[in-house]
Amino acid sequence: MYYLIKKLKVLEEDIETEAELMINGRKIIPDIYVKSRKLATEIETFYGTGLTPWRKLWKTIEKYTRGNVADEVWIVIPLLQTMLYLKDLINELRELKEKGYSFIKIYTVNLSKGKLISIEKYLKT
């Protein structure tokens, strides 16, 4: 939420955490939701997923691919997990683009700048 408020200048009143969204009779609960932007944010740590975190990642992705849940979805992966799974995350990004899910973005944290950075930009740093 800090990033949304301080860096992107989103009003605090516009941000909900664990908000229940009813879409086509389905209940979707993003970790963070910005109402004015229809932006859903999921924090994906991969804790408790064992050796196959991709099943959990795609379960998260699939809830946003049916219906008009959000105009944009950010999946934020902590830096440690990004470093551990970088090669696989690149493949997952490629698959998202191939399936036409360009509204879903995967980010990690740039600790030195205190902001989110896309996985694509992280590769270039």
C-alpha positions as CSV (number, residue, x, y, z in Angstrom):
1,M,0.0,0.0,0.0
2,Y,2.9,2.3,0.7
3,Y,4.0,2.2,-2.9
4,L,0.5,2.9,-4.2
5,I,0.0,5.9,-1.8
6,K,3.5,7.5,-1.8
7,K,4.8,6.6,-5.3
8,L,1.6,6.4,-7.4
9,K,-0.3,9.0,-5.4
10,V,-3.4,6.8,-5.0
11,L,-5.8,8.1,-2.3
12,E,-5.9,5.8,0.7
13,E,-9.7,5.8,0.6
14,D,-9.5,4.2,-2.9
15,I,-7.5,1.2,-1.6
16,E,-9.1,-1.9,-0.1
17,T,-7.4,-4.9,1.3
18,E,-8.9,-8.4,1.1
19,A,-12.0,-6.9,-0.6
20,E,-14.7,-9.3,-1.7
21,L,-15.5,-8.7,-5.4
22,M,-18.5,-10.5,-6.8
23,I,-18.0,-11.2,-10.5
24,N,-20.5,-13.4,-12.4
25,G,-21.6,-15.1,-9.2
26,R,-18.0,-15.8,-8.2
27,K,-16.2,-14.3,-5.2
28,I,-12.8,-13.0,-5.9
29,I,-10.6,-11.6,-3.0
30,P,-7.5,-9.8,-4.2
31,D,-4.9,-8.9,-1.5
32,I,-5.1,-5.2,-2.5
33,Y,-7.7,-3.6,-4.8
34,V,-7.7,0.0,-6.1
35,K,-11.3,0.8,-7.0
36,S,-10.7,3.8,-9.3
37,R,-8.2,1.9,-11.5
38,K,-9.8,-1.6,-11.2
39,L,-6.4,-2.7,-10.2
40,A,-6.1,-6.0,-8.3
41,T,-2.8,-6.9,-6.6
42,E,-1.8,-10.3,-5.4
43,I,1.3,-10.9,-3.2
44,E,2.6,-14.3,-4.2
45,T,5.3,-15.7,-1.9
46,F,5.1,-19.3,-3.0
47,Y,5.3,-20.4,0.6
48,G,3.8,-23.9,1.2
49,T,3.9,-24.8,-2.5
50,G,6.8,-27.3,-2.4
51,L,8.6,-27.8,-5.7
52,T,5.7,-26.8,-7.9
53,P,4.9,-23.1,-7.3
54,W,3.5,-22.7,-10.8
55,R,0.3,-24.5,-9.9
56,K,-0.4,-21.8,-7.3
57,L,0.6,-19.0,-9.6
58,W,-1.7,-20.2,-12.4
59,K,-4.5,-20.7,-9.9
60,T,-4.1,-17.0,-8.9
61,I,-4.0,-16.0,-12.6
62,E,-7.0,-18.0,-13.6
63,K,-9.3,-16.3,-11.2
64,Y,-8.7,-13.0,-13.1
65,T,-9.0,-14.5,-16.6
66,R,-12.8,-15.3,-16.4
67,G,-15.1,-12.2,-16.5
68,N,-14.2,-8.6,-16.1
69,V,-12.7,-8.7,-12.7
70,A,-10.0,-6.1,-13.1
71,D,-8.5,-3.9,-15.9
72,E,-5.1,-4.7,-14.5
73,V,-3.6,-7.4,-12.3
74,W,-0.3,-7.1,-10.6
75,I,1.3,-10.2,-9.1
76,V,4.1,-9.1,-6.8
77,I,6.7,-11.7,-5.9
78,P,9.3,-10.9,-3.2
79,L,12.9,-10.5,-4.3
80,L,14.2,-13.8,-2.9
81,Q,11.6,-15.8,-4.7
82,T,12.2,-13.8,-7.9
83,M,15.9,-14.7,-7.8
84,L,15.2,-18.4,-7.0
85,Y,12.6,-18.8,-9.8
86,L,13.7,-16.2,-12.3
87,K,14.2,-18.6,-15.3
88,D,10.8,-20.1,-14.7
89,L,9.1,-16.7,-14.2
90,I,10.4,-15.6,-17.6
91,N,8.7,-18.7,-19.1
92,E,5.5,-17.9,-17.3
93,L,5.5,-14.3,-18.6
94,R,6.0,-15.6,-22.1
95,E,3.0,-17.9,-21.7
96,L,0.9,-15.1,-20.3
97,K,1.6,-13.0,-23.4
98,E,0.9,-16.0,-25.7
99,K,-2.5,-16.5,-24.1
100,G,-3.4,-12.8,-24.4
101,Y,-3.3,-12.0,-20.7
102,S,-1.3,-8.8,-21.2
103,F,-3.4,-7.1,-18.4
104,I,-1.5,-9.4,-15.9
105,K,1.9,-8.0,-14.9
106,I,4.5,-9.7,-12.7
107,Y,6.6,-7.5,-10.4
108,T,9.3,-7.8,-7.8
109,V,10.7,-5.2,-5.4
110,N,13.6,-3.0,-6.1
111,L,14.9,-2.5,-2.6
112,S,17.4,0.2,-3.4
113,K,14.8,2.4,-5.0
114,G,11.8,1.4,-2.8
115,K,9.5,0.6,-5.7
116,L,8.1,-2.2,-7.8
117,I,9.9,-3.3,-10.9
118,S,8.6,-5.5,-13.6
119,I,10.3,-8.9,-14.1
120,E,11.4,-7.7,-17.6
121,K,13.1,-4.7,-16.2
122,Y,14.6,-6.7,-13.4
123,L,16.3,-8.9,-16.0
124,K,18.0,-5.8,-17.4
125,T,19.5,-4.6,-14.1
